[in-house]
Amino acid sequence: MRNVLILAREEVVAALLGLMVELHGFQPKFVDRLESVDNAIRKTRPSAVLIDCDHPDCTDALIETIRQLDATPILFSPFRMQHEMRAAAARHSGVHASH
């Protein structure tokens, strides 16, 4: 089963996304509080990373790390409008946005 790493600012949002990921046949993974996001990505080797675009670790460097490991970065936001998400994704070439 392929891993999907979830990086959300709020635990409730992360848990709900984890359920959605499971329902689609993937294995949700979460970043341990004592671990850096970069290490979590390297350790889990996910096929995709769901990233809250308002998370403090959502940076160009993180997205580049995700791409280097052949994973797909997918930006989301529980608070932003769809057009804002498209604009956020457009700033990062090849990044998907989900609303």
C-alpha positions, 0 to 999 in steps of 0.5 A, spaced: 500 500 500 502 506 498 504 511 503 501 518 503 504 523 508 499 528 511 502 535 514 496 539 517 496 545 522 491 542 526 490 535 528 483 534 527 484 536 520 490 531 519 485 525 522 480 527 517 485 527 511 487 520 514 480 517 513 480 520 506 486 517 504 485 510 507 478 510 503 482 511 497 486 505 498 492 509 501 496 508 507 496 515 511 502 517 515 503 523 519 509 527 522 511 525 529 512 531 533 519 530 535 521 529 527 523 534 522 518 534 516 524 533 511 526 527 515 519 524 515 518 525 508 525 521 507 523 516 512 516 514 509 518 515 502 510 517 500 507 517 493 504 524 495 504 529 501 498 533 503 501 539 505 497 545 508 499 551 505 499 555 511 503 550 515 510 553 517 514 548 514 510 549 507 516 552 503 519 552 496 525 547 499 520 542 502 516 542 495 523 541 492 525 535 497 518 532 495 519 532 488 526 529 489 524 523 492 519 522 486 513 524 491 507 528 488 506 535 493 498 536 494 497 543 497 490 544 501 487 549 506 481 548 510 480 556 510 482 558 503 477 559 497 478 555 491 481 561 487 486 562 493 489 555 492 490 555 485 494 561 486 498 558 491 499 552 487 501 556 481 507 559 485 510 552 485 510 549 478 507 542 478 504 542 484 497 540 485 491 544 489 486 540 493 480 544 496 
